[in-house]
Amino acid sequence: MKKRDFDAVVVGSGPNGLAAAITMQEAGLSVLLLECKDTIGGGLRSAELTLPGFVHDICSAIHPLAVESPFFKTLPLAAHGLRFVTPTVAAAHPFDNGTAAVLQKSIEKTACSLNGDKNAYLNLIAPLVNDWPDIALSTLGPLRLPKHPLAMARFGWNALTSAEFLARLRFQTVEARGLWAGMAAHAIQPLSKITTSAIGLVLMAMGHLNGWPVPVGGSQSIATALAAYFTSIGGKIETGVYVKNLKQLPSAHAVLLDVTPKQLLSIAGHEFSSLYKWQLQRYRYGMGVFKIDWALDGPVPFKAAECRQAGTVHLGNTLEEIASAEKITSVGIHPERPFVLLAQQSLFDTTRAPEGKHTAWAYCHVPNGSETDMTAAIENQVERFAPGFKDLILARHTMHTAQMHEYNPNYIGGDINGGKLNIRQLYTRPALRLSPYRTSAKGIYICSSSTPPGGGVHGMCGYHAARVALKDVFELQARELV
Ligand SMILES: Cc1cc2nc3c(=O)[nH]c(=O)nc-3n(C[C@H](O)[C@H](O)[C@H](O)COP(=O)(O)OP(=O)(O)OC[C@H]3O[C@@H](n4cnc5c(N)ncnc54)[C@H](O)[C@@H]3O)c2cc1C
């Protein structure tokens, strides 16, 4: 095999870039990981955005997928300092009447909190929780024949419906429908779209398996532990290297890019076939987000007690209200009452704020590319369910979609999922190919959340891409040995 500077170069150090780099290095290859920013992590960084002593998660905050990731589970991340705390209530969903529906570890208790929909909830979720160990790899990976077709079919039967349809089919109560809508809205799409149920079901199942944990010290701790493990097994990391062209890279048998199709075209487009370029140009990005972090003088004073024990709180009231907010946002309108995802990490992790003080993290969906300031709309939503909240604000930090994109080149127009998670792009992102991770150019791979299974901190896109790249590198080695 011809001598190269490295066996593999990975561009981008988000959870998927780190997972790809580790997978290649663990297989005995020499791997260089490059990152354009001064620190590693991508969507996994934390910083004092507001006041000294207040640690905020700049992007991801809540990590059910990280603890349930089939790949991360194999890594000695605890030995590299990673520790999670699990909030008492995974997610709470308050209503205008002061009550709240909750997702908590016990399926039985969650179901009981949904009154008349207890049995409907149990019938929907319990089989999925039982089946999860059998279908985790198929669900969090590319499209292929599942090892457990019956269990996968059971999941697909519900998953491939719209959240609105499933809610009306299965649930009667405002509580169950509202809780369900909040989960499905993580898909960042109108709830009338197929695939919104898939996201909602997976998040609910995660809540019953391991809760929705937060990493002690901030999301950055996950990236720090992954990087520490990677370097401990011989991997090399360089930060502050913005890759604009493949010519910048040292020679390698495989280049894996933790970027989205738009960047992939600009970095490596000249190497691709016309068909592949055309496919990448057709790739679609979704709604953006407006993000806000607060330093607070006390915990968020939610009316409903359950919300005061929850790591995540979904603010959007009823299914109808959330569905309407997501629908109008998808066609370019900023809702007066947006669906808000709020996290209160400092309630469970005392490293996040000075004693007696707290942090809160929130975002809402906005049209792609929007620069509208949603601060008032988001704070009004929090105040609606937690009167007195505004009086506790010591400082705030906000980011609109252009600032999100400036912060991380992968957030095109503020899209945090690396592209729409719609039916066309769920399993065939970024293009319909035998392997979505291989580009049309030999030795160049895409490993970001623009590949299956998509957004979230689980590293599975990077892991699967690296497995494909490893197969090619080993085949090349074997051919050259003959
Ligand atoms: C506000 C917000 C909230 C979120 N909340 C959650 C949550 O609670 N839980 C969860 O699981 N997920 C959450 N996510 C999503 C999650 O962060 C992403 O899905 C995940 O980080 C994607 O990982 P990735 O490795 O594909 O890309 P990224 O994490 O985006 O990493 C890409 C990396 O590549 C680098 N890069 C890009 N281009 C180049 C280049 N040309 N040269 C060199 N380096 C380059 C970038 O700087 C970046 O570091 C959230 C995201 C945001 C923004």
The ligand as an ORCA input file, in Angstrom:
! r2SCAN-3c Opt
* xyz 0 1
  C     -29.335     24.621     20.031
  C     -29.131     23.148     19.847
  C     -29.681     22.256     20.740
  C     -29.480     20.887     20.593
  N     -29.961     20.044     21.556
  C     -29.645     18.739     21.502
  C     -29.904     17.910     22.617
  O     -30.355     18.378     23.670
  N     -29.602     16.588     22.517
  C     -29.035     16.054     21.382
  O     -28.796     14.838     21.340
  N     -28.748     16.846     20.318
  C     -29.015     18.169     20.354
  N     -28.657     18.998     19.334
  C     -28.178     18.405     18.072
  C     -26.741     17.941     18.123
  O     -25.915     18.918     18.713
  C     -26.267     17.646     16.700
  O     -27.186     16.787     16.056
  C     -24.905     16.983     16.696
  O     -23.948     17.819     17.312
  C     -24.464     16.686     15.263
  O     -23.175     16.148     15.324
  P     -22.194     16.200     14.067
  O     -20.923     15.588     14.508
  O     -22.872     15.636     12.880
  O     -21.980     17.754     13.728
  P     -21.547     18.969     14.638
  O     -21.734     18.668     16.066
  O     -22.254     20.148     14.081
  O     -19.985     19.111     14.370
  C     -19.439     19.507     13.136
  C     -18.041     20.030     13.430
  O     -17.350     20.187     12.193
  C     -16.646     21.418     12.207
  N     -16.487     21.824     10.819
  C     -17.465     22.086      9.922
  N     -16.940     22.439      8.744
  C     -15.599     22.365      8.880
  C     -14.508     22.605      7.995
  N     -14.722     22.961      6.733
  N     -13.247     22.450      8.466
  C     -13.017     22.052      9.744
  N     -14.025     21.819     10.631
  C     -15.299     21.969     10.193
  C     -17.564     22.338     13.002
  O     -16.881     23.459     13.526
  C     -18.055     21.397     14.100
  O     -17.177     21.393     15.203
  C     -28.772     20.386     19.480
  C     -28.187     21.288     18.574
  C     -28.339     22.652     18.778
  C     -27.653     23.617     17.870
*
